[in-house]
Every structure is written in C-alpha cells, then in structure tokens.
Amino acid sequence: MKLARAIHLDDSDRNVYHAPARTGEWCVSGGFEFSDWTQDDLAGKARQAFANGWLGVETFGRVTFVAITRIEPSEFNMLAQRLAAHFVDYYGAPAIEAALPVARDELAFMAGLCEEHDDNALLTVLRELDADGVRESYRVIEVPAAELDLVAMHGHMEP
C-alpha cells in the first residue's frame, strides 16, 4: 500500500501556512476542514491552506508537496486512530469508534490517489470553492529516471 509524506523543497511552507506540516509526516488531502467555508473565509494564510495545502496527520499542519511512498499496514492503522481522535477533538465526533470509519475512508482515498504512481512521485492539490462546495484536483509530478551517464564517471580513474 502507498500513502504520501510531507516534503519541503524550500522554506516557503513556513511562511504561507499558519502551521506547516513536519517534513516526513504522513498526509491526507484534509479537504474536510473546509466543508463549511465560504468565500469570506478565504483570506491570507487560511486561503493558502485551502487552495494548496495537504494535511499532516501528526501535526495537523499543512504542506504544499507530498511524496508517494510505501506504508506498512500497522502504520496505516495507527494513522487511522490518530485521525479519528482528531475528528473527536476538533470536529465534535462523538467517539473514536464512530470516527474511525471516516478516518479510514479519508486514508483509503489518499492511498487510492497514490497507488497508481511510482514511489517518490510528488503530488499537489488545488482546491476551489463554488456553489456546490469544495472541489479538489490533483497534479502528479513523476520523478524521471536518471540516465546512467548522469551519475557514472567516464574516463580513467588512474592518477
């Protein structure tokens, strides 16, 4: 199974999000956070989180890029528990047991986005708010294979 981890190509996430995700933490879309937002909510750093931010499942911070990688079933189950607890703590779910199926669905959706792509491919998200609610689209940046001549030494190694 595959999922995605936060990756930082530069320091910009520290400046554009209220709370940036930690490099390497597992991420989901996190679009649920914006389900009741209106155009009035889309300003400043909140707008950036809405428009382009993946949600880290450890810090619950945002990140612009995620990288696809393999996840162990035990890690997946631990993330489901953590996300379910977040739903209880921050969104008023009545209990972890009630939130767990929703958390698993959120993680399964993310795993589905990642499954067909190569490890280390990058994903970005773009959200828009329209009359029907939040729309998400995704972009995949595949990692090109390095040609041997890019990494191999040519010529003689003798002094």
C-alpha positions, 0 to 999 in steps of 0.5 A: 500500500502507498500513502504520501509524506510531507516534503519541503523543497524550500522554506516557503511552507513556513511562511504561507501556512499558519502551521506547516506540516513536519517534513516526513509526516504522513498526509491526507488531502484534509479537504474536510476542514473546509466543508463549511467555508465560504468565500469570506473565509478565504483570506491570507494564510487560511486561503493558502491552506485551502487552495494548496495545502495537504494535511499532516496527520501528526501535526495537523499542519499543512504542506504544499508537496507530498511524496508517494511512498510505501506504508506498512499496514500497522502504520496505516492503522495507527494513522487511522486512530490518530485521525479519528481522535482528531475528528473527536477533538476538533470536529465534535465526533462523538467517539473514536469508534464512530470516527474511525470509519471516516478516518479510514475512508479519508486514508483509503482515498489518499492511498487510492490517489497514490497507488497508481504512481511510482514511489517518490512521485510528488503530488499537489492539490488545488482546491476551489470553492463554488456553489456546490462546495469544495472541489479538489484536483490533483497534479502528479509530478513523476520523478524521471529516471536518471540516465546512467551517464548522469551519475557514472564517471567516464574516463580513467580513474588512474592518477 
